[in-house]
Structures are given as C-alpha cells and as structure tokens.
Amino acid sequence: MVIMSFGHCNVKLSVTPCRGLVDEKLVILVQSTLPGARLTLRAFHRCDDGHEWEAFAHYLTNATGCLDISEEPSLGGTYYGVEPMGLLWSIRPVLGSKPGLRMRKMNVETPMEFTISVYQDHLTEFKEKAVLASQLVERWYMAPGVLRTPIMEHGLTATLFLPSGPGPFPAILDLWGGGGQLVEYRASLLASHGFASLALDYITPKISVETGKPVDNTYFENAFTFLQQHPRVMGERVAMLGLSFGVSFTLKMAAYSHVLKPKCAVCISGSHVQPTEGTMADILSYFDRNGHKAQLNDKNEVIMRNLLLPIPADPAYKVDMGRVKCPLLLVMGEDDQNWPACESAADMKEMMERAGNLHLLTILSYPNAGHLLEPPYSPHTRVSSFRSVGTREKVTALWGGECAAHAVAQEDAWKKTLEFLRHNLYA
Ligand SMILES: *[C@@H]1O[C@H](CO)[C@@H](O)[C@H](O)[C@H]1NC(C)=O
C-alpha cells in the first residue's frame, strides 16, 4: 500500500496480489479520494527486449471516494467498461514505438514487472505528470518450486519444467508455431499448474547441418519418449499441445505415430490440412504453394496470410481424423486471419462423425478472437513482424482479432484448457 498526499486528501492504491502468476486476477482498489474524483489508472511495463508498453483507463470515484475497478466502468482509455484485468490485457506499445511488436517473455526465471499508477484527472499522456500513488506488481510464469532444465539429449532442443514436489506428474509436450526458437513461457505456466511440460523447438534444429534438412517424425517421438521415461513423469499420462504450425504435428503424430500416443491433445488455431505422407520440408512447401502470402492490407502494410483454403477434398492432404483415438480439444478464434482454424474444425468434425469418434472432440470457438491465443491477460497482437518458417523472409503477419473479445477468449480458453488437461491427465 502506497500513500501519497494529493492536496488536502490522501490517495491509497492497493493492487493484490503484488506477486503472482500471470494468469491470476488482480484486485485494484483506490481509496480516500474525494467523491466523484476524476482519476486515471495506468499500467506500465518494460519487456525483456527493452520496449515500453502501457495501458490506461479513466474512472470516477464513488460516493465514498473509493474505486474498485472490478465494479466501476472505465469511461475511456485503452479499454471501456467494467474490466478488472483491462489494465493488463489492453497494454500496448507506447506511442512512437517500432511497429510490429509482440510481447513475449524470454526469460521465465524473472517476473514481468508492471507499475500500476494513479493520476489526477483523465489523462492520455503521462510524461512529467505527477503520480498520486503507484505500486509495482510482479507477474510470474514460473511458480515457486518449479524446476527448469535445458534438455539436449537425443538431439533435442528443449526445456523441461517440473512442478514443485516429488511427482510423478502427468506431462505435456508443448509445440509453438512456425516462428521457431525455444519459447518457454507457456510450458513454465503449465508446470506452475501441476504438469511436467517440455517446450520443444522443432524449427531451428536440423537433422543434418550440411543439408539444412528439417527434423522428421522421429524428433517428436524422441521428445515424447524422453518425457514418458522421465522418473518424475507418469509415463501413461503424456499429452500434446500445439499452436498454429504446432497443431500440424500434434494431429499428425496423434493419428499416425506408433510411438507417440498422446493421452489427450490440445490444438490451438491450427489445421489438419497437410500432405500426410510428407516430411516437414514437404509440408512447408505445400503451405508455401497453397497459402496466400504477401498481400497488402487496407493500411498498405505487407501482410502474411497462410490461409490453406479451400479445405482440400483429397484425403492425401488431410490428417485422417478417424485415426485419432484420444480426447481432442480444438481452440480457435473466429477472426483468425492467418490459418483456417474454423474451416478446418468443421471439416475435422465431419470426418470424426463419419468415423464414429466424434465423442472425443471438444471445440471452443470465440467470436472476434484472432490467431494468437495466449495465456490470459497477455496483450492482443493483431499484426506483428514475423520470420516465415519456410522462406525465412521477414514479413508483417496479420493475426486478426479485436482486443477486448480476444481477451475474453484467452481467459475462457485457458481455464477450459486446464480443466480439459486435469480431467484427462489427472482423473
Ligand atoms: C464505494 O466503493 C467501495 C469499494 O468498492 C465500497 O466499499 C463502498 O461501499 C462504495 N460506496 C458506495 C456508496 O457505493
């Protein structure tokens, strides 16, 4: 609690918990101002790569001079209405930042720090403005006791996160999309919720350095087997979770692998469309041929779309969904501008209905949400710079989604994803 003098009255700001997980809700209260006072609340964050982000909202204090942002509406700013977590999910690069930024935590062993401040009056510009009260909030992906271990065995480029405690734990193999790199924040958050999680980079590593040939099915199978055989993992309870390009391999493995048999699978913003007999190189060149890329949008920005539409009728270009024998959760945004997740889901559902395994399928579909469905309260990124997986050219990718609706989707989808994983891995 911070108290600062503001004319003849004191302003107290309380933000709790001041240290917590990124998916925990904050309670933000302002007390002891005058009734009906015009206040601005602002959140400020400097991310790992030094870029500055902010959100702000205009409020009026109530008849007793208090403000509880879970009860009072924002009257303006980066979000409107009663939004207890708006100061986090509506955060965006400060004015004048380089375009195309996307906030991604690189070092999960340090927290994200947000400064929440109160200002007098309804402001939109904060330089040199007097702060009435402010508080620093730490948001973590890694809960206390979670163990992080880089993994290089079996040629893997991966990081294992183990929950606190002796285990054994159910486990999750976590695949991001075509951007590559070892991205750890989601796996570390899953470990904070009781799942041993392996973040796997399957884009950067190559089978052979000389040919630059991408990894094959064995790579995913090795990662899965590594998890299964880990002494602190329940070998029979290993799931797969993929986003975007990661969905292609999650579905391919679940349907065809004799080694990698997930207990359940979560597929976010992805598709079953791919040459099913193909190597990763074949899949990439199929996407390159069939995607519609490098168009200009209405703001004259070059955008990357990889809409594999229409969904092919030829079964050689679709994972045979009848072969999927584990519970499957599909999560998608209905304004996904990058990947035909909704069209694919409709087709997958039809295939599963015909094959008689529809009972394994759960679909979560969110209006006005985009492609990049992240853990809750992560900022919405509609457009960002992206190095395309196949050609490695730098493009501006259009992901889609509308900020507030996307935030609703992220919060609901994460809650239901954890429920699905608990139900299928712990029950
Ligand atoms: C003003 O808000 C505070 C904090 O939520 C609450 O305790 C109080 O009852 C409210 N007062 C009125 C008059 O609504």
The ligand as a Tripos MOL2 file, in Angstrom:
@<TRIPOS>MOLECULE
LIG
   14    14     1     0     0
SMALL
NO_CHARGES

@<TRIPOS>ATOM
      1 C1        -17.5080    2.6630   -2.9010 C.3       1 LIG1
      2 O1        -16.6020    1.6020   -3.2390 O.3       1 LIG1
      3 C2        -16.1010    0.9180   -2.0980 C.3       1 LIG1
      4 C3        -15.0470   -0.0530   -2.6000 C.3       1 LIG1
      5 O2        -15.6080   -0.9470   -3.5400 O.3       1 LIG1
      6 C4        -17.2220    0.2360   -1.3610 C.3       1 LIG1
      7 O3        -16.7420   -0.4170   -0.2070 O.3       1 LIG1
      8 C5        -18.2590    1.2730   -0.9610 C.3       1 LIG1
      9 O4        -19.3740    0.6230   -0.3860 O.3       1 LIG1
     10 C6        -18.7100    2.0740   -2.1790 C.3       1 LIG1
     11 N1        -19.5760    3.1310   -1.7390 N.am      1 LIG1
     12 C7        -20.7710    3.3810   -2.2780 C.2       1 LIG1
     13 C8        -21.5390    4.5000   -1.7070 C.3       1 LIG1
     14 O5        -21.1860    2.7310   -3.2470 O.2       1 LIG1
@<TRIPOS>BOND
     1     1     2 1
     2     1    10 1
     3     2     3 1
     4     3     4 1
     5     3     6 1
     6     4     5 1
     7     6     7 1
     8     6     8 1
     9     8     9 1
    10     8    10 1
    11    10    11 1
    12    11    12 1
    13    12    13 1
    14    12    14 2
@<TRIPOS>SUBSTRUCTURE
     1 LIG1         1 GROUP 0 **** ****
